[in-house]
Amino acid sequence: MPRRDRPRRTSFVSLGPLETPIPISTGTARLSVENDGSVLLEVNGVPSSHLHPEPEHLVFEYMRWMLLVIDRHLGLSPADGASSAAGSARSAAQIAHLGGGGCSLPRAITARHPASRQVVVEVDELLAQQVRTWFDLPRSPQLRLRIEDAATALAAWREDRFDVLVRDVFVGATTPSSLTSLEAACHVSRVLRPGGIYLANCAAPPGSGLMADEVATLSEVFTHVGVIAEPAHLSGKRRGNCVLLASQAELPDGIDRDLRSDAVSVRLAPRAQVQALARAGRVLG
């Protein structure tokens, strides 16, 4: 078994003022430091990102699930290190993120896949400028920040550009409809390379039907759709963040097995349950 390299540990030495509103383009941000040295970034009063001194240590559960899928997609298992030969064939992956915040997930991906090339689309120009300083983010070409509306950037990208596309965009607690529509799903399929994978953060309140609607919409465009969620969220009993997966190729093997090691009880929904969600949902215009 390959030796797991320890991620680069950093201290956040250039943080802005703590526990006080910081002006950004879309409102205000707020930084607070936890006992373990991690930093919580809130945007307009909503938790946006949580960055740990060890880049691969992701505090938000859904980001851990996304990183697990990306590792599998790029040829790494949890036992492999970022420099392992197991993932070397696809280590120079092209990855795009719709939504930036503090760039917790892109930072972790760089630690795991240093040869990858990432672009993060963030609408808030002042926030993007600040997070580069606050969190000592990787520089271009490893990580580029693009100041633009996410839906506009998605529509403008050329075909077959990315191996992985991540959606993590919220206005308050809601993803804009321009990024959940059938048109957006078609653009996602267009910009992904053959075999590429789409990961979307979906926060669905109980009774809203949002998860089913998004699954139905993605199923109109993609051959393979999956859902990663806690059982209570899958059954509609409570609100939570789930990760939607979509690809024209089979989803990576081993995801459900890897999820069993997570700190929370989570699973990849069985195919029959995903199909039932698609039948129950409506395609979003």
N, C-alpha and C positions, 0 to 999 in steps of 0.2 A: 504494500500500500504506500503511495507516495506520501512524503512528509508534508504536513500542512504548514505552510509558512505563516508566521504571525503577521497580521496586518500592521501597517505603519500607524503608530500611535502619535497623535498630535495633541497639542494643547491649544486652546483658542485664546491667543494672546492679543488679538486686535478687535475684540468685541466692542460694540457701541455701548451707549449707556444702558445699564441694566434696570429692569423693573420700572421702566418709564416709557411712554409713547415715543416712537421714533417716526418722523414723517417719511412716507414713501409716496409713490405716484398715485396709488389707489386708496390711500388713507393713512393708517398708522401700523407700525410693527412694534413688537415688544419682545425683549430677550430676557430669559431667566436661566440661571445656572443651577443644575441639580447637584445633589451630594456626591454623585459619581463623576462629576466634571462634565456631564453632558449639558447641552444647551437646548432649551425649548424656544422655538420661534413661533409667535402668534401673529397672525395678520388680521387686522380688524376684529380682534377679540376671539378669533378661532384658531386653535392649534393647527399649525401648518407643517412644521418640520421639527424633528428631534434628532440632533446630531450628537454622537458619542465620540470621545477622543479616539476610539478604535473605529476606523471607517466601516468595517464590516458588521459592527454591532448595531443592528437596526432596532429601534425601540418600537416603532409602529408595526403592528403585526402584519398588516397587508403588504408592507414593503419587504418583510422577510419572505413572505410567500412569493412575491414577484421575483426576488433575487434567486430563490430556489428554482423557479421555473426557468429563469434566464440561464442559470448554471447548467441545468439539464439540456436546455436548447443549444447551448454552446459547447456541450461535451464534457462538462465537469460534474462530478458527483460530490456530495458533502465531504467525502474523505479526501478529495483532491485539493491541492493548493493552487493558488492563482497562476503559478508558473509550471504547473504539472503538464507533462507531455500529453495527458489525456485530452486537454482542451486546446492544444496548440494549433490544430488544423483550422479552427474557426475563431482563434483568439483575436483577430483583427476585425471583429464584427462592427457593423455600422448600426448604431442605436440612436433612436430619437425619443425625446420625452416631451409630451404636451403638458405643460405645467412644470414650474420649477421650484418655487419656494426656496428652501434652504439647500436644495440639491442633495438630500440625504441619500437617495437611491443611486443617482449617478456617481456620487463619491464612493459608495460601496462597490459599485460595478468596476470602477477604475482600480480599486484595490484588488478585486478578484480577477479582473481581465485587463491588465495594464495596456495591452496592445489594442484594445477596443477604441473606437472613435465615436464620441457622443455629441449630440446637439440637444440643448435644452431650450424650449420655447417658453419665454416668460413675458407676460404682458406688462409687468410693472418694472419700468426702467430703473428707478431709484433702488428698488429692492434687489434687482439683479446686480447692480453696482456694489451694494452693501455686502451681499452674501459672499462675494469673491474675497472681500477683505476680512469679514468676520470669521469665515470658516476655512480659509486657505485652500480653496478649491483647486483641483488640477487645472492646468492651463491648456489652451489650444495647442495642438490638435486633439489632445485627449478629451477635453470638455470645452465646448463652445456654448456661449449663451447668446440666444437670438431674441431680440426684443420685438415681439409681434403678438397679435391675437392668435391663439392656437388654431382656431378653425381656418383662419386666413392662411396660415403657414401650411396646414395640412392640404388645403386645396391647391396650393402653389407648387408643392414638391413634385418632382418628376417621378415617373414609374420606376418600380423595381429598385428603390434606393436603399431600403433599410432591412436588416435582419430581424430587428426587434423594434416595436413601437409601443410606448407606454403612454397611457392617458391618466393624468392625475390633476384634473382641472376642476376647481370649485369657485363659485361666487357665493360666499357664505357657506351654506351646507349643501349646495345644489350644483350639479354639473350642468353647464349651459346646454340647451337643447340643440344648438348647432353642432355639438360633439356627440350627441346620442342618436342622431337621426340616421335614417337609411342612407342619405347622401353621404354623411360622414363615414359610415361603414364602408361604402363603395370606395371612397378616397383612401381609407386605410388599406383595403385590399389592393388598391392600385399601387400604392407607394411601397408595399412590402415586396421583398424579393421572393422568388419561389421557395416555399417552405418556411417563410418568415412567420413570426408570431406576434400577436397583438395582446397586450395586457391592459385592462382598464379597471381603475378603482371605482367601484359602484357603492354608494352609500344609500341603501334603500330602507326607508321607514316601514314598519309593519303596516300591512294593509294597503300600501301604495301601489303594489304591482310593478314597481319600477324594475326590479330584478328580472321578472318575467318579460317585461316589455323590451328590455335591452337584449335578453337572450333571444327573443323572437326576432328582433331587428338584425342582430348579428347572424342568426341562422338563415336569413334570407340571402346573405352574401357569402358566408364561409361554410365550407364543408364540415369543419370540426369546430365545435364550441364547447367550452367547459366552464365550470364555476367552482371556485375555491371559497369556502365559507364555513363558519361554525354551524353545527347542526341546528341550533335554535334560530339562527338567521335564515338558513335554508328552508326551515319549516314556517317562516313568517311570524315567529313569536316575538321577535325583538329586532330593533335596529342594529345594524352593524355594517362594517366595511367588508365587501366581498371582492374578489378578483375575478373578472371575466377574462377568459382566454378564447382566442379565435385564430384559426389558421386554415389554409387550404390543404395542409398536410396533417398527418396524424400528430396529436399532441405528444410531447416527449414522454417516454417511458419513465417510470419511477417516481412521478410526482406525488402520488398518494402515499407511497411508502415513505418518502422523505418528509412529508408533512407530519407524520406521527412523532417526529422528534421535536416539533415546535412546542413552545411553552403553553399554548392554548390548544384546546380540542378543536381540530379543524380537519377538513377532508376535501378531496376532490369529488364533487357530486357524481354519482353513477350516471352513465349515459342515459338510462331510462328517465331519471329525474330531470336531467337537462332537457330532454325531449318533451317531457310533461310541462316544464316551464315555458318552452317555446310555444306549445299549443295554447297555454293559458294566456300568454302575453299578446300584445298588439304591436304591430310594426310601427315604429315611430317615424313620423313624417318630418 
